[in-house]
Amino acid sequence: MKNLTRQSFGVTKDGKQACLYTLENSAGMKISMTDYGAALVSVQVPDYQEELRDVVTGYESVTGYEEGNASFGAPVGRCANRIAGASFEINGQVYELTKNEREKNNLHSGNDFYNKRFWEVQESDTKVTFILKSPHMDQGFPGNLDMHVTYELTEQNEIKMYYYAVPDKDTIINMTNHSYFNLNGHQSGSIEKHRLWLDSDYFTRADEESIPTGELVEVTGTPMDFRTFTRIGAGIDANYEATVLGCGYDHNWVLKNDGMLKKVAEVKGDQSKIVMDIFTDLPGMQIYTANFLEAEKGKEGCVYERRSSVCFETQYFPDAIHHENFISPVCKANQAYHTTTVFRFRVEK
């Protein structure tokens, strides 16, 4: 494993210096992260010709992350995805959150996003840990905690992401990573010819506001069935309730890992032959095909458009706090929240 390097990543509007941290392994794979938002900025992976391709969207400097609204590469918390009515109850106490979606619901914990803050940094040759002190009632959530997000690059071309926190009150914790992937390269256009395998028999039905109804729907015979390798674009515009309401894919699938770290998905780039295996111990995964990305100016002069990338957001189910049949996202006081997601890269033979 080669050593960690760091460099300037620009200056924020209020004059704070951001840093970019880059890890490289012996195979030549590189990943870069910034302390502004703890965002994953680039993932450079060898393709079938052993040439590096950067397979995630991103911005050229901290300015893009400060001004952009797409959450490129961001760890999302304290609670990813949606909470209906922007409120919830724990131990008889009702907590009100920011209504930042449709002036009704809460999305990704409101407007005071974790990815718009500087994080403390702990580093080594193989990993970088970002730490954010999140006080009691931060974003409206109860409990003090120090959120740890660690990125580790292995010799097996894996990005291992570890999340860890211990709250001092019962609270919701549901972290995810919001990287947008294009395995042909971040500047390569549509991901609709990428092929996807997903180990899931059900998805969580959602209404026109993307709030789960509580119903688990079988994928059999629907455009939501990826249990055999299927082009992402094959059913993306199908006349089916889920894809119509989501304007493509923006849905949570139910995973079959029983809380253990297991492989749950595999994605293949049609041009690069790069394959990404996804492992997680979380019960769900939101797949979002960038249906609302439009003319977003990114790194290397690239302009990202609709469906030019795809997110694989491992998580507790959206709005799980309001559904008794969903695994609870509540972390008890003085108990550890810890979860792992792995993106492993290789070349299809």
Short mmCIF file of the C-alpha atoms (twelve columns), coordinates in Angstrom:
data_MODEL
# 
_entry.id   MODEL 
# 
loop_
_atom_site.group_PDB 
_atom_site.id 
_atom_site.type_symbol 
_atom_site.label_atom_id 
_atom_site.label_alt_id 
_atom_site.label_comp_id 
_atom_site.label_asym_id 
_atom_site.label_seq_id 
_atom_site.Cartn_x 
_atom_site.Cartn_y 
_atom_site.Cartn_z 
_atom_site.pdbx_PDB_model_num 
ATOM 1   C CA . MET A 1   0.000   0.000   0.000   1 
ATOM 2   C CA . LYS A 2   1.315   3.438   -0.921  1 
ATOM 3   C CA . ASN A 3   1.164   6.309   1.507   1 
ATOM 4   C CA . LEU A 4   -1.587  8.811   2.015   1 
ATOM 5   C CA . THR A 5   -1.084  12.204  0.382   1 
ATOM 6   C CA . ARG A 6   -2.857  15.475  1.075   1 
ATOM 7   C CA . GLN A 7   -3.157  18.744  -0.786  1 
ATOM 8   C CA . SER A 8   -5.128  21.967  -0.825  1 
ATOM 9   C CA . PHE A 9   -8.683  21.704  -2.119  1 
ATOM 10  C CA . GLY A 10  -9.442  25.416  -2.170  1 
ATOM 11  C CA . VAL A 11  -10.896 27.940  0.236   1 
ATOM 12  C CA . THR A 12  -14.527 28.346  1.313   1 
ATOM 13  C CA . LYS A 13  -16.461 31.615  1.145   1 
ATOM 14  C CA . ASP A 14  -15.628 32.339  4.777   1 
ATOM 15  C CA . GLY A 15  -11.911 31.789  4.204   1 
ATOM 16  C CA . LYS A 16  -11.458 28.281  5.572   1 
ATOM 17  C CA . GLN A 17  -8.904  26.031  3.874   1 
ATOM 18  C CA . ALA A 18  -10.180 22.649  2.658   1 
ATOM 19  C CA . CYS A 19  -7.921  19.645  2.144   1 
ATOM 20  C CA . LEU A 20  -8.042  16.721  -0.254  1 
ATOM 21  C CA . TYR A 21  -6.790  13.348  1.016   1 
ATOM 22  C CA . THR A 22  -5.769  10.670  -1.483  1 
ATOM 23  C CA . LEU A 23  -5.143  6.981   -0.795  1 
ATOM 24  C CA . GLU A 24  -3.455  4.761   -3.396  1 
ATOM 25  C CA . ASN A 25  -2.907  0.998   -3.310  1 
ATOM 26  C CA . SER A 26  -0.298  -1.151  -5.035  1 
ATOM 27  C CA . ALA A 27  -2.657  -1.889  -7.939  1 
ATOM 28  C CA . GLY A 28  -2.811  1.818   -8.752  1 
ATOM 29  C CA . MET A 29  -6.368  2.413   -7.573  1 
ATOM 30  C CA . LYS A 30  -6.842  5.819   -5.947  1 
ATOM 31  C CA . ILE A 31  -9.584  7.391   -3.882  1 
ATOM 32  C CA . SER A 32  -9.788  11.017  -2.772  1 
ATOM 33  C CA . MET A 33  -11.855 12.584  0.009   1 
ATOM 34  C CA . THR A 34  -12.213 16.090  1.392   1 
ATOM 35  C CA . ASP A 35  -12.631 17.285  4.950   1 
ATOM 36  C CA . TYR A 36  -15.372 19.595  3.722   1 
ATOM 37  C CA . GLY A 37  -18.435 17.396  4.068   1 
ATOM 38  C CA . ALA A 38  -16.310 14.227  4.327   1 
ATOM 39  C CA . ALA A 39  -17.213 13.711  0.671   1 
ATOM 40  C CA . LEU A 40  -15.767 11.068  -1.634  1 
ATOM 41  C CA . VAL A 41  -14.407 13.226  -4.471  1 
ATOM 42  C CA . SER A 42  -12.925 10.680  -6.883  1 
ATOM 43  C CA . VAL A 43  -12.514 6.927   -7.318  1 
ATOM 44  C CA . GLN A 44  -9.936  6.023   -9.951  1 
ATOM 45  C CA . VAL A 45  -10.120 2.360   -10.982 1 
ATOM 46  C CA . PRO A 46  -8.115  0.391   -13.592 1 
ATOM 47  C CA . ASP A 47  -10.268 -0.660  -16.570 1 
ATOM 48  C CA . TYR A 48  -9.814  -3.652  -18.905 1 
ATOM 49  C CA . GLN A 49  -6.854  -1.869  -20.547 1 
ATOM 50  C CA . GLU A 50  -5.371  -1.103  -17.112 1 
ATOM 51  C CA . GLU A 51  -6.071  2.595   -17.619 1 
ATOM 52  C CA . LEU A 52  -7.524  4.549   -14.718 1 
ATOM 53  C CA . ARG A 53  -11.104 5.751   -14.955 1 
ATOM 54  C CA . ASP A 54  -12.655 8.030   -12.363 1 
ATOM 55  C CA . VAL A 55  -16.032 6.394   -11.734 1 
ATOM 56  C CA . VAL A 56  -17.759 8.937   -9.449  1 
ATOM 57  C CA . THR A 57  -19.109 12.391  -10.116 1 
ATOM 58  C CA . GLY A 58  -17.569 15.280  -8.252  1 
ATOM 59  C CA . TYR A 59  -16.449 18.882  -8.262  1 
ATOM 60  C CA . GLU A 60  -13.086 20.425  -9.067  1 
ATOM 61  C CA . SER A 61  -12.634 22.140  -5.701  1 
ATOM 62  C CA . VAL A 62  -14.342 22.865  -2.407  1 
ATOM 63  C CA . THR A 63  -16.319 25.649  -4.108  1 
ATOM 64  C CA . GLY A 64  -18.419 23.097  -5.977  1 
ATOM 65  C CA . TYR A 65  -19.199 21.170  -2.801  1 
ATOM 66  C CA . GLU A 66  -20.077 24.398  -0.988  1 
ATOM 67  C CA . GLU A 67  -22.415 25.624  -3.733  1 
ATOM 68  C CA . GLY A 68  -23.754 22.371  -5.211  1 
ATOM 69  C CA . ASN A 69  -26.980 20.692  -4.143  1 
ATOM 70  C CA . ALA A 70  -26.523 17.185  -5.564  1 
ATOM 71  C CA . SER A 71  -24.756 15.697  -2.493  1 
ATOM 72  C CA . PHE A 72  -21.972 14.255  -4.662  1 
ATOM 73  C CA . GLY A 73  -20.008 11.675  -2.638  1 
ATOM 74  C CA . ALA A 74  -21.551 12.828  0.615   1 
ATOM 75  C CA . PRO A 75  -22.122 10.946  3.837   1 
ATOM 76  C CA . VAL A 76  -25.759 11.718  4.612   1 
ATOM 77  C CA . GLY A 77  -27.010 11.974  8.186   1 
ATOM 78  C CA . ARG A 78  -28.154 12.066  10.863  1 
ATOM 79  C CA . CYS A 79  -30.979 10.346  8.969   1 
ATOM 80  C CA . ALA A 80  -30.744 9.649   5.256   1 
ATOM 81  C CA . ASN A 81  -33.763 9.668   2.971   1 
ATOM 82  C CA . ARG A 82  -37.250 10.778  4.028   1 
ATOM 83  C CA . ILE A 83  -39.239 11.252  7.223   1 
ATOM 84  C CA . ALA A 84  -42.933 11.845  6.591   1 
ATOM 85  C CA . GLY A 85  -44.376 15.023  8.032   1 
ATOM 86  C CA . ALA A 86  -40.886 16.091  9.150   1 
ATOM 87  C CA . SER A 87  -41.548 14.861  12.673  1 
ATOM 88  C CA . PHE A 88  -41.220 11.729  14.772  1 
ATOM 89  C CA . GLU A 89  -41.750 10.513  18.308  1 
ATOM 90  C CA . ILE A 90  -39.306 8.759   20.626  1 
ATOM 91  C CA . ASN A 91  -40.154 7.883   24.251  1 
ATOM 92  C CA . GLY A 92  -43.305 10.005  24.120  1 
ATOM 93  C CA . GLN A 93  -41.436 13.117  22.948  1 
ATOM 94  C CA . VAL A 94  -42.251 14.585  19.526  1 
ATOM 95  C CA . TYR A 95  -39.355 16.060  17.558  1 
ATOM 96  C CA . GLU A 96  -39.910 18.522  14.715  1 
ATOM 97  C CA . LEU A 97  -37.561 18.623  11.737  1 
ATOM 98  C CA . THR A 98  -37.097 20.970  8.796   1 
ATOM 99  C CA . LYS A 99  -39.741 20.593  6.090   1 
ATOM 100 C CA . ASN A 100 -37.328 20.757  3.153   1 
ATOM 101 C CA . GLU A 101 -39.205 18.618  0.644   1 
ATOM 102 C CA . ARG A 102 -42.603 19.694  -0.712  1 
ATOM 103 C CA . GLU A 103 -42.821 21.973  2.332   1 
ATOM 104 C CA . LYS A 104 -44.097 18.914  4.150   1 
ATOM 105 C CA . ASN A 105 -41.514 16.156  4.596   1 
ATOM 106 C CA . ASN A 106 -37.902 15.934  5.725   1 
ATOM 107 C CA . LEU A 107 -35.244 14.785  3.246   1 
ATOM 108 C CA . HIS A 108 -31.690 13.866  4.304   1 
ATOM 109 C CA . SER A 109 -32.201 15.551  7.717   1 
ATOM 110 C CA . GLY A 110 -33.038 19.043  6.495   1 
ATOM 111 C CA . ASN A 111 -30.989 21.915  5.092   1 
ATOM 112 C CA . ASP A 112 -28.213 21.959  7.701   1 
ATOM 113 C CA . PHE A 113 -26.542 19.053  5.945   1 
ATOM 114 C CA . TYR A 114 -23.613 17.104  7.335   1 
ATOM 115 C CA . ASN A 115 -21.927 17.530  3.942   1 
ATOM 116 C CA . LYS A 116 -21.892 21.327  4.278   1 
ATOM 117 C CA . ARG A 117 -19.642 21.247  7.356   1 
ATOM 118 C CA . PHE A 118 -15.948 20.712  8.036   1 
ATOM 119 C CA . TRP A 119 -15.065 17.416  9.707   1 
ATOM 120 C CA . GLU A 120 -12.081 16.616  11.914  1 
ATOM 121 C CA . VAL A 121 -9.589  14.189  10.372  1 
ATOM 122 C CA . GLN A 122 -7.685  11.156  11.617  1 
ATOM 123 C CA . GLU A 123 -5.467  9.536   9.006   1 
ATOM 124 C CA . SER A 124 -3.205  6.560   8.354   1 
ATOM 125 C CA . ASP A 125 -1.576  4.974   5.297   1 
ATOM 126 C CA . THR A 126 -4.669  2.963   4.406   1 
ATOM 127 C CA . LYS A 127 -7.636  4.904   5.778   1 
ATOM 128 C CA . VAL A 128 -9.011  8.317   6.612   1 
ATOM 129 C CA . THR A 129 -11.547 8.859   9.393   1 
ATOM 130 C CA . PHE A 130 -13.705 11.975  9.449   1 
ATOM 131 C CA . ILE A 131 -15.341 12.996  12.743  1 
ATOM 132 C CA . LEU A 132 -18.248 15.372  13.197  1 
ATOM 133 C CA . LYS A 133 -19.493 16.527  16.586  1 
ATOM 134 C CA . SER A 134 -23.272 16.551  16.345  1 
ATOM 135 C CA . PRO A 135 -24.841 18.148  19.433  1 
ATOM 136 C CA . HIS A 136 -28.198 17.458  21.067  1 
ATOM 137 C CA . MET A 137 -31.014 18.795  18.816  1 
ATOM 138 C CA . ASP A 138 -28.669 19.162  15.836  1 
ATOM 139 C CA . GLN A 139 -31.048 19.225  12.827  1 
ATOM 140 C CA . GLY A 140 -33.822 18.557  15.361  1 
ATOM 141 C CA . PHE A 141 -32.585 15.139  16.519  1 
ATOM 142 C CA . PRO A 142 -32.088 14.313  20.200  1 
ATOM 143 C CA . GLY A 143 -28.734 13.310  21.655  1 
ATOM 144 C CA . ASN A 144 -25.101 14.324  21.454  1 
ATOM 145 C CA . LEU A 145 -22.826 12.120  19.368  1 
ATOM 146 C CA . ASP A 146 -19.538 12.103  17.502  1 
ATOM 147 C CA . MET A 147 -20.192 10.683  14.052  1 
ATOM 148 C CA . HIS A 148 -17.227 8.779   12.596  1 
ATOM 149 C CA . VAL A 149 -17.057 8.047   8.869   1 
ATOM 150 C CA . THR A 150 -14.021 6.029   7.771   1 
ATOM 151 C CA . TYR A 151 -12.877 5.369   4.223   1 
ATOM 152 C CA . GLU A 152 -10.397 2.512   3.846   1 
ATOM 153 C CA . LEU A 153 -8.740  1.457   0.575   1 
ATOM 154 C CA . THR A 154 -7.591  -2.171  0.499   1 
ATOM 155 C CA . GLU A 155 -5.203  -4.086  -1.721  1 
ATOM 156 C CA . GLN A 156 -8.258  -5.907  -3.124  1 
ATOM 157 C CA . ASN A 157 -9.512  -2.638  -4.694  1 
ATOM 158 C CA . GLU A 158 -12.187 -2.226  -2.035  1 
ATOM 159 C CA . ILE A 159 -13.498 0.978   -0.547  1 
ATOM 160 C CA . LYS A 160 -14.631 0.035   2.928   1 
ATOM 161 C CA . MET A 161 -16.873 2.613   4.588   1 
ATOM 162 C CA . TYR A 162 -17.401 2.347   8.320   1 
ATOM 163 C CA . TYR A 163 -19.906 4.423   10.272  1 
ATOM 164 C CA . TYR A 164 -19.690 4.670   14.065  1 
ATOM 165 C CA . ALA A 165 -21.302 6.762   16.797  1 
ATOM 166 C CA . VAL A 166 -22.514 6.436   20.404  1 
ATOM 167 C CA . PRO A 167 -25.393 8.802   21.262  1 
ATOM 168 C CA . ASP A 168 -26.159 9.873   24.828  1 
ATOM 169 C CA . LYS A 169 -29.926 9.779   24.189  1 
ATOM 170 C CA . ASP A 170 -32.214 7.521   22.176  1 
ATOM 171 C CA . THR A 171 -32.128 8.948   18.653  1 
ATOM 172 C CA . ILE A 172 -32.444 8.119   14.980  1 
ATOM 173 C CA . ILE A 173 -29.204 7.315   13.181  1 
ATOM 174 C CA . ASN A 174 -29.322 6.251   9.537   1 
ATOM 175 C CA . MET A 175 -26.158 7.103   7.635   1 
ATOM 176 C CA . THR A 176 -25.515 6.481   3.958   1 
ATOM 177 C CA . ASN A 177 -23.139 7.539   1.196   1 
ATOM 178 C CA . HIS A 178 -24.544 9.498   -1.748  1 
ATOM 179 C CA . SER A 179 -21.871 8.847   -4.386  1 
ATOM 180 C CA . TYR A 180 -23.057 8.883   -7.996  1 
ATOM 181 C CA . PHE A 181 -21.356 6.151   -10.034 1 
ATOM 182 C CA . ASN A 182 -20.675 5.768   -13.734 1 
ATOM 183 C CA . LEU A 183 -18.435 2.745   -14.237 1 
ATOM 184 C CA . ASN A 184 -17.488 3.873   -17.749 1 
ATOM 185 C CA . GLY A 185 -16.066 7.062   -16.261 1 
ATOM 186 C CA . HIS A 186 -17.760 10.029  -14.645 1 
ATOM 187 C CA . GLN A 187 -17.864 11.931  -17.954 1 
ATOM 188 C CA . SER A 188 -19.278 9.056   -20.052 1 
ATOM 189 C CA . GLY A 189 -22.958 9.958   -20.288 1 
ATOM 190 C CA . SER A 190 -25.879 7.619   -19.651 1 
ATOM 191 C CA . ILE A 191 -25.678 4.676   -17.254 1 
ATOM 192 C CA . GLU A 192 -28.729 2.992   -18.792 1 
ATOM 193 C CA . LYS A 193 -26.574 0.298   -20.445 1 
ATOM 194 C CA . HIS A 194 -24.919 -0.641  -17.154 1 
ATOM 195 C CA . ARG A 195 -26.061 -4.093  -16.057 1 
ATOM 196 C CA . LEU A 196 -27.277 -4.650  -12.509 1 
ATOM 197 C CA . TRP A 197 -27.792 -7.712  -10.327 1 
ATOM 198 C CA . LEU A 198 -29.571 -7.084  -7.043  1 
ATOM 199 C CA . ASP A 199 -30.296 -9.728  -4.408  1 
ATOM 200 C CA . SER A 200 -33.773 -8.531  -3.522  1 
ATOM 201 C CA . ASP A 201 -37.263 -10.005 -3.806  1 
ATOM 202 C CA . TYR A 202 -39.141 -6.915  -2.584  1 
ATOM 203 C CA . PHE A 203 -39.092 -3.139  -2.674  1 
ATOM 204 C CA . THR A 204 -40.868 -0.682  -0.393  1 
ATOM 205 C CA . ARG A 205 -43.822 0.828   -2.184  1 
ATOM 206 C CA . ALA A 206 -43.948 4.625   -2.007  1 
ATOM 207 C CA . ASP A 207 -46.572 7.245   -2.756  1 
ATOM 208 C CA . GLU A 208 -46.337 10.228  -5.089  1 
ATOM 209 C CA . GLU A 209 -44.233 12.031  -2.461  1 
ATOM 210 C CA . SER A 210 -41.754 9.117   -2.272  1 
ATOM 211 C CA . ILE A 211 -42.972 8.268   1.243   1 
ATOM 212 C CA . PRO A 212 -43.289 4.504   1.896   1 
ATOM 213 C CA . THR A 213 -46.803 3.184   2.372   1 
ATOM 214 C CA . GLY A 214 -45.486 0.346   4.549   1 
ATOM 215 C CA . GLU A 215 -46.215 -2.250  1.867   1 
ATOM 216 C CA . LEU A 216 -43.476 -4.575  0.617   1 
ATOM 217 C CA . VAL A 217 -44.067 -5.363  -3.067  1 
ATOM 218 C CA . GLU A 218 -42.697 -8.433  -4.827  1 
ATOM 219 C CA . VAL A 219 -40.430 -7.581  -7.738  1 
ATOM 220 C CA . THR A 220 -41.509 -10.601 -9.816  1 
ATOM 221 C CA . GLY A 221 -42.882 -9.533  -13.166 1 
ATOM 222 C CA . THR A 222 -42.068 -5.853  -12.612 1 
ATOM 223 C CA . PRO A 223 -39.337 -3.422  -13.787 1 
ATOM 224 C CA . MET A 224 -37.985 -3.633  -10.218 1 
ATOM 225 C CA . ASP A 225 -36.668 -7.183  -10.711 1 
ATOM 226 C CA . PHE A 226 -32.868 -7.286  -11.014 1 
ATOM 227 C CA . ARG A 227 -32.339 -10.797 -9.671  1 
ATOM 228 C CA . THR A 228 -30.744 -11.679 -12.999 1 
ATOM 229 C CA . PHE A 229 -28.416 -9.240  -14.757 1 
ATOM 230 C CA . THR A 230 -30.535 -6.576  -16.416 1 
ATOM 231 C CA . ARG A 231 -29.712 -3.304  -18.127 1 
ATOM 232 C CA . ILE A 232 -30.608 -0.470  -15.791 1 
ATOM 233 C CA . GLY A 233 -32.392 1.269   -18.645 1 
ATOM 234 C CA . ALA A 234 -34.467 -1.720  -19.708 1 
ATOM 235 C CA . GLY A 235 -37.487 -0.839  -17.557 1 
ATOM 236 C CA . ILE A 236 -36.604 2.613   -16.313 1 
ATOM 237 C CA . ASP A 237 -39.406 4.304   -18.265 1 
ATOM 238 C CA . ALA A 238 -41.941 1.496   -17.931 1 
ATOM 239 C CA . ASN A 239 -45.606 2.313   -17.425 1 
ATOM 240 C CA . TYR A 240 -45.458 1.019   -13.866 1 
ATOM 241 C CA . GLU A 241 -46.478 2.886   -10.732 1 
ATOM 242 C CA . ALA A 242 -43.047 2.951   -9.105  1 
ATOM 243 C CA . THR A 243 -41.063 4.058   -12.156 1 
ATOM 244 C CA . VAL A 244 -43.724 6.572   -13.183 1 
ATOM 245 C CA . LEU A 245 -43.867 8.198   -9.746  1 
ATOM 246 C CA . GLY A 246 -40.069 8.144   -9.399  1 
ATOM 247 C CA . CYS A 247 -39.425 9.390   -12.949 1 
ATOM 248 C CA . GLY A 248 -37.179 6.347   -13.178 1 
ATOM 249 C CA . TYR A 249 -35.573 4.508   -10.277 1 
ATOM 250 C CA . ASP A 250 -35.538 6.246   -6.898  1 
ATOM 251 C CA . HIS A 251 -36.633 3.428   -4.626  1 
ATOM 252 C CA . ASN A 252 -35.609 1.338   -1.657  1 
ATOM 253 C CA . TRP A 253 -35.067 -2.402  -2.142  1 
ATOM 254 C CA . VAL A 254 -35.272 -4.920  0.692   1 
ATOM 255 C CA . LEU A 255 -31.970 -6.769  1.080   1 
ATOM 256 C CA . LYS A 256 -31.499 -10.384 2.168   1 
ATOM 257 C CA . ASN A 257 -28.384 -10.100 4.333   1 
ATOM 258 C CA . ASP A 258 -30.044 -10.595 7.764   1 
ATOM 259 C CA . GLY A 259 -27.914 -7.821  9.224   1 
ATOM 260 C CA . MET A 260 -24.656 -9.489  8.193   1 
ATOM 261 C CA . LEU A 261 -22.062 -8.010  5.848   1 
ATOM 262 C CA . LYS A 262 -22.909 -9.754  2.578   1 
ATOM 263 C CA . LYS A 263 -22.750 -9.102  -1.145  1 
ATOM 264 C CA . VAL A 264 -26.092 -7.615  -2.177  1 
ATOM 265 C CA . ALA A 265 -25.473 -6.206  -5.658  1 
ATOM 266 C CA . GLU A 266 -23.180 -6.222  -8.664  1 
ATOM 267 C CA . VAL A 267 -22.954 -3.528  -11.326 1 
ATOM 268 C CA . LYS A 268 -21.119 -3.779  -14.664 1 
ATOM 269 C CA . GLY A 269 -19.938 -0.943  -16.890 1 
ATOM 270 C CA . ASP A 270 -20.715 -1.750  -20.519 1 
ATOM 271 C CA . GLN A 271 -17.665 0.037   -21.988 1 
ATOM 272 C CA . SER A 272 -14.983 -0.120  -19.292 1 
ATOM 273 C CA . LYS A 273 -15.704 -3.716  -18.200 1 
ATOM 274 C CA . ILE A 274 -15.325 -2.403  -14.645 1 
ATOM 275 C CA . VAL A 275 -17.457 -4.327  -12.160 1 
ATOM 276 C CA . MET A 276 -18.510 -3.013  -8.757  1 
ATOM 277 C CA . ASP A 277 -19.605 -5.473  -6.060  1 
ATOM 278 C CA . ILE A 278 -21.603 -3.973  -3.199  1 
ATOM 279 C CA . PHE A 279 -21.583 -5.416  0.323   1 
ATOM 280 C CA . THR A 280 -23.523 -4.108  3.301   1 
ATOM 281 C CA . ASP A 281 -24.990 -5.135  6.652   1 
ATOM 282 C CA . LEU A 282 -27.882 -2.679  6.331   1 
ATOM 283 C CA . PRO A 283 -31.415 -3.857  5.470   1 
ATOM 284 C CA . GLY A 284 -32.122 -1.623  2.477   1 
ATOM 285 C CA . MET A 285 -30.618 0.119   -0.507  1 
ATOM 286 C CA . GLN A 286 -31.978 3.141   -2.348  1 
ATOM 287 C CA . ILE A 287 -31.089 3.100   -6.023  1 
ATOM 288 C CA . TYR A 288 -31.345 6.531   -7.616  1 
ATOM 289 C CA . THR A 289 -30.710 6.976   -11.328 1 
ATOM 290 C CA . ALA A 290 -30.067 10.734  -11.167 1 
ATOM 291 C CA . ASN A 291 -33.490 11.450  -12.616 1 
ATOM 292 C CA . PHE A 292 -33.371 15.106  -11.601 1 
ATOM 293 C CA . LEU A 293 -29.706 15.895  -12.236 1 
ATOM 294 C CA . GLU A 294 -29.499 18.677  -14.797 1 
ATOM 295 C CA . ALA A 295 -26.558 20.683  -16.161 1 
ATOM 296 C CA . GLU A 296 -24.530 20.200  -12.966 1 
ATOM 297 C CA . LYS A 297 -21.015 21.550  -13.574 1 
ATOM 298 C CA . GLY A 298 -18.461 19.076  -12.247 1 
ATOM 299 C CA . LYS A 299 -14.763 18.269  -12.300 1 
ATOM 300 C CA . GLU A 300 -12.585 18.312  -15.411 1 
ATOM 301 C CA . GLY A 301 -15.049 20.611  -17.157 1 
ATOM 302 C CA . CYS A 302 -17.732 17.930  -17.170 1 
ATOM 303 C CA . VAL A 303 -21.427 18.833  -17.118 1 
ATOM 304 C CA . TYR A 304 -23.537 16.081  -15.572 1 
ATOM 305 C CA . GLU A 305 -27.001 15.468  -16.929 1 
ATOM 306 C CA . ARG A 306 -30.016 13.317  -16.103 1 
ATOM 307 C CA . ARG A 307 -29.217 9.595   -15.734 1 
ATOM 308 C CA . SER A 308 -25.506 10.108  -16.257 1 
ATOM 309 C CA . SER A 309 -24.839 8.282   -12.987 1 
ATOM 310 C CA . VAL A 310 -26.484 6.080   -10.392 1 
ATOM 311 C CA . CYS A 311 -26.454 6.033   -6.566  1 
ATOM 312 C CA . PHE A 312 -26.479 2.928   -4.379  1 
ATOM 313 C CA . GLU A 313 -27.436 4.232   -0.927  1 
ATOM 314 C CA . THR A 314 -27.308 1.503   1.732   1 
ATOM 315 C CA . GLN A 315 -29.642 2.381   4.580   1 
ATOM 316 C CA . TYR A 316 -32.483 1.661   6.928   1 
ATOM 317 C CA . PHE A 317 -35.735 1.922   5.024   1 
ATOM 318 C CA . PRO A 318 -37.058 5.436   4.316   1 
ATOM 319 C CA . ASP A 319 -39.455 6.713   7.000   1 
ATOM 320 C CA . ALA A 320 -38.733 3.587   9.060   1 
ATOM 321 C CA . ILE A 321 -39.525 5.479   12.260  1 
ATOM 322 C CA . HIS A 322 -43.214 5.499   11.251  1 
ATOM 323 C CA . HIS A 323 -43.576 1.829   10.232  1 
ATOM 324 C CA . GLU A 324 -43.568 -0.934  12.832  1 
ATOM 325 C CA . ASN A 325 -42.929 -3.588  10.156  1 
ATOM 326 C CA . PHE A 326 -39.660 -1.863  9.146   1 
ATOM 327 C CA . ILE A 327 -36.427 -2.425  11.085  1 
ATOM 328 C CA . SER A 328 -36.139 0.458   13.540  1 
ATOM 329 C CA . PRO A 329 -33.578 3.210   12.867  1 
ATOM 330 C CA . VAL A 330 -33.493 4.154   16.560  1 
ATOM 331 C CA . CYS A 331 -30.143 3.837   18.289  1 
ATOM 332 C CA . LYS A 332 -30.458 3.572   22.073  1 
ATOM 333 C CA . ALA A 333 -28.557 5.841   24.430  1 
ATOM 334 C CA . ASN A 334 -24.971 4.731   25.111  1 
ATOM 335 C CA . GLN A 335 -25.193 1.933   22.539  1 
ATOM 336 C CA . ALA A 336 -22.941 1.916   19.498  1 
ATOM 337 C CA . TYR A 337 -24.247 2.585   16.031  1 
ATOM 338 C CA . HIS A 338 -21.871 0.817   13.679  1 
ATOM 339 C CA . THR A 339 -22.373 -0.329  10.130  1 
ATOM 340 C CA . THR A 340 -20.205 -1.173  7.119   1 
ATOM 341 C CA . THR A 341 -20.645 -0.830  3.376   1 
ATOM 342 C CA . VAL A 342 -18.060 -1.990  0.839   1 
ATOM 343 C CA . PHE A 343 -17.629 -1.114  -2.827  1 
ATOM 344 C CA . ARG A 344 -15.239 -3.618  -4.469  1 
ATOM 345 C CA . PHE A 345 -13.933 -3.033  -7.976  1 
ATOM 346 C CA . ARG A 346 -12.615 -5.508  -10.531 1 
ATOM 347 C CA . VAL A 347 -12.588 -6.077  -14.278 1 
ATOM 348 C CA . GLU A 348 -14.976 -8.471  -15.994 1 
ATOM 349 C CA . LYS A 349 -13.085 -11.306 -17.687 1 
# 
